[in-house]
Amino acid sequence: MMRRHDPQTGEDGFQLLLTEVTDHVGELIAEFERETEDYGLRCWS
């Protein structure tokens, strides 16, 4: 969802992560750092 062009869909995807983030902090940080295609998505980290 976070890669969608619709800003609200992207935000909804980000909000879904908030419910799971404590269990996957390290993995999420690594993925945000590897992001090369979407600068806006990378800036959310």
Secondary structure, DSSP 8 states (H G I E B T S, - for coil): -TT-SSHHHHHHHHHHHHTTGGGSHHHHHHHHHH--S-HHHHHT-
